[in-house]
Amino acid sequence: MIILASGSPRRQELLKKIFKEFKIYVSDAEEFTNAKNPKELAIENAILKAKEAEKIFPNDTIIAADTIVTLGNKIFGKPKNFDDACAMLKELSNKIHVVMTGLAVIKNSELKTAVEETEVHFGEMTDEEIFNYVKTGEPMDKSGSYALQGGIAPYVKKINGDWSNVVGLPLYRLRKILS
């Protein structure tokens, strides 16, 4: 059986494009917030989630992911509150940033990992546009304070890379790891 170690509805919807049936396991493990570099952070958190799920489902295939947003060396996690979400979006406005998803797959006790990177080009957002978007509540549980498939779409100029990575689960990379 496939186990998705994530409660994210976005990851669940994406995984349905590969598997019709899978189980969900939501880890309560404390995620890392510091690492030498963003790639390491994404991978370490994905591994943490996968290993936590493996304890419960030792004979199943575990898929875990962790998505982070970076601008230069700055890492943007999930916003702490409304003002934090506004500040993140203001900083990302009219800039190019990178979305990284660390993947960890455990199958037959073998761990495989990968990181997918996608460049996202944001157009300029006014303070009012940012305020109105954050007011929808959509950004509150998302790294970088936005959902590509949601209300931020009119502000995305261009994407270089895998769009499913920005949503939270890079399907092409995952399929390659699983094969």
N, CA, C and O of each residue as an XYZ file, in Angstrom:
716
protein
N       0.848     -1.187      0.000
C       0.000      0.000      0.000
C       0.885      1.240      0.000
O       1.970      1.232      0.582
N       0.434      2.280     -0.637
C       1.112      3.575     -0.657
C       0.607      4.383      0.535
O      -0.596      4.451      0.786
N       1.529      4.986      1.260
C       1.199      5.863      2.388
C       1.738      7.251      2.065
O       2.935      7.415      1.829
N       0.866      8.243      2.055
C       1.296      9.633      1.896
C       1.417     10.234      3.285
O       0.428     10.367      4.006
N       2.634     10.593      3.650
C       2.893     11.157      4.978
C       2.659     12.670      4.927
O       3.589     13.465      5.069
N       1.400     13.043      4.722
C       1.044     14.454      4.612
C      -0.463     14.612      4.752
O      -1.238     13.798      4.250
N      -0.856     15.654      5.432
C      -2.272     15.977      5.534
C      -2.705     17.001      4.498
O      -3.868     17.403      4.469
N      -1.782     17.423      3.649
C      -2.063     18.466      2.659
C      -3.076     17.990      1.620
O      -2.829     17.008      0.918
N      -4.214     18.680      1.517
C      -5.178     18.310      0.473
C      -4.602     18.489     -0.925
O      -4.979     17.764     -1.846
N      -3.695     19.445     -1.095
C      -3.079     19.664     -2.406
C      -2.213     18.472     -2.799
O      -2.258     18.025     -3.945
N      -1.425     17.953     -1.855
C      -0.601     16.770     -2.151
C      -1.481     15.558     -2.422
O      -1.173     14.750     -3.298
N      -2.557     15.429     -1.687
C      -3.467     14.297     -1.894
C      -4.061     14.337     -3.300
O      -4.126     13.313     -3.979
N      -4.493     15.517     -3.735
C      -5.063     15.653     -5.083
C      -4.018     15.329     -6.151
O      -4.327     14.666     -7.142
N      -2.798     15.790     -5.954
C      -1.748     15.499     -6.929
C      -1.417     14.017     -6.962
O      -1.246     13.448     -8.040
N      -1.324     13.382     -5.802
C      -0.964     11.961     -5.762
C      -2.030     11.104     -6.443
O      -1.715     10.036     -6.967
N      -3.278     11.553     -6.444
C      -4.357     10.823     -7.123
C      -4.103     10.721     -8.624
O      -4.692      9.872     -9.292
N      -3.243     11.567     -9.155
C      -2.914     11.514    -10.572
C      -1.984     10.333    -10.885
O      -1.835      9.941    -12.043
N      -1.355      9.767     -9.829
C      -0.472      8.609     -9.995
C      -1.113      7.342     -9.426
O      -1.035      6.276    -10.036
N      -1.745      7.460     -8.257
C      -2.336      6.307     -7.577
C      -3.806      6.548     -7.279
O      -4.188      7.616     -6.802
N      -4.625      5.547     -7.564
C      -6.055      5.657     -7.251
C      -6.291      5.483     -5.758
O      -7.165      6.127     -5.178
N      -5.498      4.600     -5.140
C      -5.697      4.310     -3.723
C      -4.396      4.518     -2.946
O      -3.322      4.087     -3.366
N      -4.523      5.179     -1.826
C      -3.414      5.345     -0.890
C      -3.997      5.758      0.446
O      -5.139      6.209      0.538
N      -3.185      5.594      1.480
C      -3.601      5.998      2.822
C      -2.859      7.270      3.205
O      -1.781      7.563      2.689
N      -3.462      8.015      4.118
C      -2.867      9.252      4.622
C      -2.372      9.017      6.041
O      -3.075      8.434      6.867
N      -1.164      9.475      6.315
C      -0.651      9.484      7.681
C      -0.078     10.878      7.926
O       0.813     11.328      7.206
N      -0.590     11.545      8.936
C      -0.105     12.886      9.258
C       0.811     12.788     10.469
O       0.384     12.425     11.565
N       2.059     13.114     10.251
C       3.065     13.060     11.310
C       2.914     14.257     12.248
O       2.583     15.362     11.819
N       3.158     14.015     13.521
C       3.178     15.130     14.470
C       4.615     15.458     14.876
O       4.852     16.161     15.858
N       5.567     14.934     14.101
C       6.986     15.196     14.370
C       7.285     16.682     14.193
O       6.757     17.326     13.287
N       8.124     17.211     15.052
C       8.536     18.616     14.989
C       9.488     18.807     13.811
O      10.554     18.191     13.772
N       9.116     19.651     12.853
C       9.957     19.881     11.680
C      11.168     20.742     12.028
O      11.127     21.568     12.940
N      12.244     20.524     11.277
C      13.432     21.352     11.419
C      13.142     22.728     10.834
O      12.389     22.848      9.868
N      13.731     23.755     11.411
C      13.566     25.108     10.868
C      14.897     25.705     10.436
O      14.925     26.750      9.787
N      15.997     25.052     10.788
C      17.324     25.544     10.414
C      18.133     24.435      9.766
O      18.064     23.277     10.179
N      18.895     24.796      8.754
C      19.807     23.868      8.086
C      20.875     24.694      7.401
O      20.758     25.915      7.296
N      21.923     24.020      6.933
C      23.008     24.731      6.259
C      22.521     25.406      4.978
O      22.991     26.485      4.616
N      21.577     24.760      4.299
C      21.029     25.361      3.090
C      19.582     24.891      2.906
O      19.170     23.906      3.518
N      18.814     25.587      2.070
C      17.396     25.252      1.898
C      17.143     23.829      1.398
O      16.189     23.182      1.829
N      17.996     23.336      0.488
C      17.815     21.973     -0.023
C      17.890     20.963      1.122
O      17.063     20.057      1.223
N      18.890     21.137      1.975
C      19.039     20.238      3.124
C      17.808     20.284      4.019
O      17.335     19.251      4.493
N      17.297     21.479      4.243
C      16.130     21.636      5.103
C      14.922     20.884      4.528
O      14.225     20.177      5.256
N      14.681     21.038      3.232
C      13.545     20.367      2.593
C      13.697     18.846      2.660
O      12.735     18.134      2.949
N      14.896     18.359      2.395
C      15.146     16.907      2.437
C      15.024     16.374      3.862
O      14.380     15.349      4.089
N      15.641     17.066      4.825
C      15.607     16.588      6.216
C      14.179     16.506      6.753
O      13.830     15.553      7.450
N      13.364     17.493      6.435
C      11.969     17.456      6.894
C      11.173     16.354      6.203
O      10.324     15.718      6.828
N      11.438     16.124      4.926
C      10.756     15.035      4.220
C      11.156     13.681      4.816
O      10.308     12.810      5.009
N      12.438     13.512      5.103
C      12.915     12.264      5.713
C      12.288     12.066      7.085
O      11.865     10.961      7.424
N      12.228     13.121      7.867
C      11.622     13.058      9.206
C      10.183     12.543      9.122
O       9.788     11.663      9.888
N       9.404     13.092      8.191
C       8.010     12.675      8.021
C       7.922     11.218      7.550
O       7.091     10.450      8.034
N       8.788     10.852      6.605
C       8.766      9.484      6.064
C       9.120      8.457      7.132
O       8.467      7.419      7.243
N      10.152      8.744      7.916
C      10.580      7.791      8.951
C       9.536      7.657     10.055
O       9.366      6.582     10.629
N       8.845      8.742     10.347
C       7.768      8.696     11.338
C       6.647      7.769     10.840
O       6.121      6.960     11.604
N       6.291      7.894      9.566
C       5.240      7.044      8.982
C       5.697      5.588      8.881
O       4.898      4.668      9.053
N       6.972      5.390      8.607
C       7.502      4.023      8.478
C       7.356      3.237      9.786
O       7.188      2.018      9.758
N       7.419      3.927     10.928
C       7.238      3.256     12.224
C       5.851      2.618     12.321
O       5.692      1.555     12.921
N       4.860      3.264     11.735
C       3.476      2.787     11.785
C       3.187      1.807     10.644
O       2.428      0.853     10.813
N       3.796      2.049      9.488
C       3.548      1.247      8.283
C       4.863      0.689      7.728
O       5.286      1.089      6.643
N       5.520     -0.236      8.457
C       6.855     -0.693      8.060
C       6.909     -1.489      6.754
O       7.978     -1.599      6.154
N       5.807     -2.033      6.311
C       5.804     -2.863      5.098
C       5.214     -2.164      3.882
O       5.016     -2.788      2.839
N       4.934     -0.879      4.012
C       4.319     -0.133      2.922
C       5.324      0.824      2.276
O       6.420      1.033      2.795
N       4.938      1.392      1.153
C       5.748      2.413      0.488
C       5.316      3.773      1.028
O       4.148      4.152      0.932
N       6.266      4.491      1.590
C       6.008      5.788      2.220
C       6.473      6.903      1.294
O       7.585      6.861      0.767
N       5.618      7.896      1.102
C       5.972      9.091      0.327
C       5.803     10.298      1.243
O       4.736     10.506      1.820
N       6.864     11.089      1.370
C       6.804     12.308      2.178
C       7.440     13.452      1.397
O       8.323     13.242      0.565
N       6.975     14.661      1.679
C       7.489     15.839      0.977
C       7.504     17.034      1.920
O       6.729     17.107      2.873
N       8.396     17.960      1.634
C       8.428     19.229      2.354
C       8.740     20.319      1.342
O       9.740     20.242      0.629
N       7.892     21.328      1.278
C       8.049     22.402      0.300
C       8.405     23.698      1.006
O       7.778     24.076      1.996
N       9.419     24.371      0.484
C       9.822     25.670      1.027
C       9.995     26.667     -0.118
O      10.230     26.290     -1.265
N       9.874     27.924      0.220
C      10.051     29.015     -0.725
C      11.303     29.777     -0.317
O      11.501     30.072      0.862
N      12.152     30.098     -1.300
C      13.381     30.835     -0.996
C      13.518     32.045     -1.916
O      13.150     32.013     -3.090
N      14.052     33.093     -1.346
C      14.419     34.285     -2.110
C      15.863     34.564     -1.723
O      16.147     35.026     -0.618
N      16.770     34.278     -2.650
C      18.182     34.319     -2.285
C      18.432     33.237     -1.253
O      18.080     32.077     -1.470
N      19.037     33.603     -0.131
C      19.287     32.639      0.942
C      18.205     32.666      2.016
O      18.294     31.931      2.999
N      17.196     33.495      1.840
C      16.129     33.597      2.839
C      15.072     32.525      2.588
O      14.614     32.333      1.462
N      14.697     31.836      3.654
C      13.683     30.794      3.576
C      12.358     31.339      4.110
O      12.296     31.917      5.195
N      11.301     31.140      3.317
C       9.959     31.548      3.717
C       9.162     30.298      4.054
O       8.888     29.472      3.183
N       8.797     30.165      5.306
C       7.953     29.046      5.713
C       6.497     29.450      5.640
O       6.120     30.320      4.855
N       5.682     28.812      6.466
C       4.267     29.187      6.556
C       4.160     30.431      7.421
O       4.901     30.570      8.394
N       3.255     31.334      7.085
C       3.144     32.568      7.872
C       2.631     32.296      9.287
O       1.823     31.396      9.518
N       3.130     33.105     10.221
C       2.707     32.985     11.625
C       1.344     33.620     11.850
O       0.577     33.188     12.711
N       1.052     34.656     11.060
C      -0.207     35.384     11.225
C      -0.475     36.223      9.971
O       0.272     36.151      8.996
N      -1.521     36.998     10.009
C      -1.934     37.832      8.880
C      -0.821     38.782      8.441
O      -0.497     38.863      7.257
N      -0.242     39.495      9.399
C       0.801     40.471      9.072
C       2.036     39.802      8.469
O       2.661     40.346      7.558
N       2.381     38.629      8.978
C       3.528     37.884      8.456
C       3.273     37.486      7.002
O       4.174     37.580      6.168
N       2.058     37.045      6.697
C       1.707     36.671      5.321
C       1.828     37.889      4.400
O       2.368     37.783      3.299
N       1.333     39.026      4.841
C       1.435     40.257      4.042
C       2.895     40.629      3.803
O       3.272     40.993      2.689
N       3.705     40.540      4.837
C       5.127     40.895      4.722
C       5.844     39.971      3.730
O       6.656     40.432      2.929
N       5.548     38.682      3.782
C       6.180     37.734      2.851
C       5.832     38.084      1.411
O       6.706     38.165      0.548
N       4.545     38.290      1.166
C       4.113     38.584     -0.201
C       4.671     39.911     -0.700
O       5.000     40.044     -1.879
N       4.778     40.882      0.184
C       5.367     42.176     -0.192
C       6.830     41.978     -0.616
O       7.302     42.594     -1.572
N       7.533     41.106      0.115
C       8.937     40.840     -0.210
C       9.075     40.048     -1.516
O      10.042     40.242     -2.251
N       8.127     39.165     -1.810
C       8.180     38.358     -3.033
C       7.664     39.118     -4.258
O       7.965     38.744     -5.391
N       6.892     40.176     -4.034
C       6.297     40.948     -5.118
C       7.349     41.456     -6.100
O       8.371     42.018     -5.706
N       7.072     41.242     -7.395
C       7.931     41.725     -8.474
C       9.341     41.135     -8.447
O      10.297     41.762     -8.901
N       9.455     39.913     -7.906
C      10.761     39.236     -7.824
C      10.646     37.805     -8.320
O       9.552     37.266     -8.484
N      11.801     37.210     -8.551
C      11.892     35.798     -8.909
C      12.338     35.042     -7.662
O      13.346     35.389     -7.047
N      11.593     34.022     -7.297
C      11.977     33.201     -6.152
C      11.977     31.733     -6.564
O      11.541     31.384     -7.661
N      12.466     30.887     -5.677
C      12.577     29.459     -5.969
C      11.751     28.673     -4.967
O      11.814     28.912     -3.761
N      10.974     27.727     -5.489
C      10.226     26.795     -4.653
C      10.951     25.463     -4.723
O      11.216     24.940     -5.805
N      11.270     24.919     -3.548
C      11.955     23.629     -3.458
C      11.093     22.645     -2.699
O      10.548     22.960     -1.641
N      10.976     21.458     -3.249
C      10.298     20.385     -2.531
C      11.279     19.242     -2.356
O      11.831     18.715     -3.321
N      11.481     18.874     -1.099
C      12.268     17.690     -0.781
C      11.339     16.496     -0.778
O      10.253     16.547     -0.201
N      11.763     15.427     -1.419
C      11.001     14.182     -1.446
C      11.771     13.105     -0.704
O      12.995     13.025     -0.806
N      11.052     12.279      0.042
C      11.634     11.102      0.683
C      10.671      9.948      0.436
O       9.484     10.034      0.753
N      11.193      8.876     -0.129
C      10.401      7.680     -0.394
C      11.098      6.507      0.283
O      12.290      6.273      0.083
N      10.339      5.783      1.079
C      10.868      4.576      1.716
C      10.083      3.389      1.195
O       8.860      3.322      1.319
N      10.814      2.455      0.609
C      10.205      1.230      0.063
C      11.128      0.071      0.408
O      12.318      0.105      0.092
N      10.584     -0.953      1.053
C      11.386     -2.106      1.476
C      12.605     -1.664      2.286
O      13.706     -2.171      2.077
N      12.414     -0.736      3.194
C      13.449     -0.188      4.083
C      14.526      0.612      3.367
O      15.502      1.023      3.995
N      14.371      0.839      2.074
C      15.346      1.636      1.322
C      14.819      3.060      1.173
O      13.689      3.275      0.734
N      15.650      4.022      1.541
C      15.294      5.438      1.464
C      15.879      6.062      0.208
O      17.076      5.952     -0.055
N      15.020      6.718     -0.563
C      15.471      7.498     -1.724
C      14.999      8.924     -1.525
O      13.879      9.155     -1.069
N      15.856      9.889     -1.868
C      15.497     11.295     -1.710
C      15.815     12.072     -2.987
O      16.617     11.648     -3.819
N      15.166     13.205     -3.108
C      15.418     14.120     -4.227
C      14.895     15.493     -3.844
O      14.079     15.637     -2.933
N      15.383     16.496     -4.557
C      14.868     17.858     -4.402
C      14.513     18.380     -5.784
O      15.300     18.279     -6.725
N      13.323     18.935     -5.890
C      12.890     19.571     -7.136
C      12.870     21.075     -6.905
O      12.402     21.539     -5.865
N      13.377     21.841     -7.870
C      13.392     23.301     -7.771
C      12.644     23.911     -8.946
O      12.802     23.482    -10.089
N      11.832     24.910     -8.655
C      11.080     25.608     -9.684
C      11.194     27.108     -9.431
O      10.998     27.580     -8.311
N      11.512     27.844    -10.485
C      11.583     29.301    -10.405
C      10.201     29.894    -10.654
O       9.521     29.535    -11.615
N       9.801     30.799     -9.778
C       8.507     31.468     -9.930
C       8.748     32.968    -10.050
O       9.396     33.569     -9.193
N       8.227     33.565    -11.111
C       8.373     34.998    -11.365
C       7.063     35.678    -10.984
O       6.041     35.486    -11.644
N       7.096     36.465     -9.924
C       5.912     37.216     -9.503
C       5.913     38.586    -10.164
O       6.963     39.206    -10.326
N       4.747     39.046    -10.537
C       4.577     40.435    -10.950
C       4.409     41.291     -9.705
O       4.399     40.790     -8.580
N       4.280     42.571     -9.927
C       4.124     43.491     -8.798
C       2.724     43.386     -8.203
O       1.730     43.285     -8.923
N       2.669     43.413     -6.886
C       1.399     43.421     -6.160
C       1.357     44.676     -5.299
O       2.316     44.987     -4.593
N       0.247     45.389     -5.363
C       0.103     46.568     -4.502
C      -0.196     46.104     -3.075
O      -0.562     44.951     -2.849
N      -0.035     47.012     -2.128
C      -0.365     46.693     -0.733
C      -1.830     46.280     -0.606
O      -2.160     45.372      0.156
N      -2.695     46.944     -1.349
C      -4.124     46.618     -1.292
C      -4.395     45.212     -1.855
O      -5.191     44.458     -1.296
N      -3.729     44.873     -2.957
C      -3.900     43.545     -3.541
C      -3.401     42.454     -2.591
O      -4.031     41.407     -2.444
N      -2.270     42.716     -1.956
C      -1.740     41.766     -0.975
C      -2.713     41.611      0.178
O      -3.038     40.490      0.568
N      -3.183     42.726      0.729
C      -4.126     42.699      1.852
C      -5.377     41.897      1.490
O      -5.817     41.044      2.260
N      -5.948     42.176      0.309
C      -7.171     41.489     -0.114
C      -6.947     39.996     -0.324
O      -7.824     39.189     -0.018
N      -5.788     39.625     -0.841
C      -5.480     38.199     -1.034
C      -5.323     37.497      0.320
O      -5.888     36.424      0.534
N      -4.573     38.092      1.210
C      -4.354     37.479      2.525
C      -5.673     37.390      3.286
O      -5.902     36.430      4.022
N      -6.537     38.379      3.112
C      -7.847     38.404      3.768
C      -8.690     37.169      3.405
O      -9.579     36.788      4.166
N      -8.420     36.544      2.253
C      -9.169     35.343      1.855
C      -8.847     34.154      2.757
O      -9.612     33.191      2.812
N      -7.710     34.217      3.469
C      -7.293     33.115      4.327
C      -6.482     32.052      3.606
O      -5.856     31.207      4.246
N      -6.486     32.087      2.294
C      -5.777     31.067      1.503
C      -4.286     30.946      1.834
O      -3.775     29.827      1.871
N      -3.575     32.034      2.072
C      -2.130     31.930      2.295
C      -1.701     31.351      3.652
O      -0.524     31.046      3.844
N      -2.619     31.200      4.571
C      -2.235     30.980      5.964
C      -1.561     29.649      6.276
O      -0.860     29.561      7.283
N      -1.737     28.615      5.466
C      -1.075     27.353      5.773
C      -0.119     26.932      4.656
O       0.136     25.745      4.450
N       0.407     27.936      3.938
C       1.242     27.631      2.788
C       2.593     28.328      2.863
O       2.683     29.504      3.214
N       3.641     27.582      2.528
C       4.977     28.169      2.479
C       4.982     29.333      1.508
O       4.452     29.226      0.402
N       5.574     30.440      1.912
C       5.621     31.623      1.069
C       4.328     32.412      1.042
O       4.249     33.456      0.394
N       3.321     31.928      1.733
C       2.027     32.615      1.865
C       1.219     32.691      0.576
O       0.504     33.667      0.349
N       1.327     31.659     -0.278
C       0.483     31.674     -1.463
C       0.232     30.268     -1.987
O       0.977     29.328     -1.711
N      -0.853     30.163     -2.757
C      -1.204     28.927     -3.451
C      -1.216     29.221     -4.948
O      -2.046     29.993     -5.430
N      -0.302     28.608     -5.672
C      -0.189     28.834     -7.114
C      -1.516     28.591     -7.831
O      -1.877     29.322     -8.754
N      -2.230     27.562     -7.399
C      -3.486     27.194     -8.048
C      -4.654     28.041     -7.555
O      -5.794     27.816     -7.962
N      -4.389     28.997     -6.700
C      -5.457     29.804     -6.114
C      -5.431     31.250     -6.566
O      -5.156     31.559     -7.726
N      -5.723     32.128     -5.619
C      -5.890     33.547     -5.909
C      -4.634     34.304     -6.301
O      -4.726     35.444     -6.755
N      -3.478     33.710     -6.140
C      -2.231     34.397     -6.521
C      -1.981     34.287     -8.028
O      -1.148     35.014     -8.569
N      -2.687     33.393     -8.705
C      -2.438     33.110    -10.124
C      -2.329     34.357    -11.012
O      -1.465     34.381    -11.889
N      -3.160     35.395    -10.830
C      -3.035     36.563    -11.706
C      -1.727     37.353    -11.528
O      -1.426     38.239    -12.329
N      -0.964     37.039    -10.497
C       0.279     37.765    -10.230
C       1.520     36.969    -10.617
O       2.643     37.436    -10.432
N       1.318     35.769    -11.152
C       2.445     34.927    -11.561
C       2.732     35.177    -13.034
O       1.941     34.819    -13.907
N       3.905     35.810    -13.300
C       4.296     36.121    -14.674
C       4.719     34.878    -15.428
O       4.346     34.674    -16.583
N       5.523     34.034    -14.741
C       6.135     32.910    -15.430
C       6.621     31.897    -14.402
O       6.942     32.237    -13.264
N       6.665     30.645    -14.837
C       7.223     29.566    -14.016
C       8.243     28.826    -14.865
O       7.962     28.460    -16.006
N       9.417     28.609    -14.312
C      10.431     27.781    -14.969
C      10.576     26.510    -14.154
O      11.207     26.505    -13.097
N       9.984     25.426    -14.655
C      10.072     24.160    -13.947
C       8.712     23.516    -13.778
O       7.748     23.856    -14.463
N       8.662     22.590    -12.860
C       7.489     21.750    -12.634
C       6.441     22.489    -11.804
O       6.688     22.816    -10.643
N       5.275     22.754    -12.391
C       4.205     23.465    -11.679
C       3.715     22.664    -10.480
O       3.362     23.245     -9.454
N       3.687     21.320    -10.595
C       3.194     20.506     -9.473
C       4.123     20.615     -8.269
O       3.694     20.410     -7.134
N       5.374     20.933     -8.505
C       6.314     21.175     -7.416
C       5.875     22.379     -6.589
O       5.933     22.348     -5.360
N       5.439     23.435     -7.262
C       5.017     24.654     -6.569
C       3.742     24.392     -5.761
O       3.532     24.998     -4.710
N       2.901     23.494     -6.254
C       1.680     23.135     -5.535
C       2.027     22.244     -4.327
O       1.282     22.229     -3.347
N       3.138     21.510     -4.384
C       3.580     20.765     -3.206
C       4.033     19.338     -3.412
O       4.494     18.707     -2.461
N       3.919     18.795     -4.635
C       4.362     17.421     -4.868
C       4.801     17.284     -6.325
O       3.961     17.170     -7.218
N       6.112     17.294     -6.567
C       6.607     17.216     -7.945
C       6.369     15.823     -8.536
O       7.123     14.886     -8.272
N       5.321     15.708     -9.329
C       4.876     14.401     -9.808
C       5.884     13.698    -10.712
O       6.089     12.491    -10.580
N       6.508     14.422    -11.615
C       7.472     13.776    -12.511
C       8.632     13.192    -11.712
O       9.004     12.034    -11.901
N       9.197     13.993    -10.827
C      10.328     13.526    -10.010
C       9.913     12.348     -9.130
O      10.665     11.384     -8.987
N       8.725     12.421     -8.543
C       8.227     11.333     -7.708
C       8.072     10.052     -8.514
O       8.472      8.978     -8.065
N       7.497     10.162     -9.692
C       7.326      8.986    -10.544
C       8.665      8.347    -10.871
O       8.780      7.121    -10.887
N       9.674      9.160    -11.132
C      11.015      8.632    -11.443
C      11.610      7.909    -10.231
O      12.230      6.857    -10.383
N      11.426      8.461     -9.038
C      11.945      7.816     -7.829
C      11.249      6.473     -7.594
O      11.887      5.483     -7.237
N       9.934      6.459     -7.799
C       9.172      5.234     -7.560
C       9.479      4.135     -8.567
O       9.345      2.950     -8.261
N       9.893      4.529     -9.771
C      10.202      3.507    -10.790
C      11.631      3.055    -10.594
O      12.116      2.200    -11.335
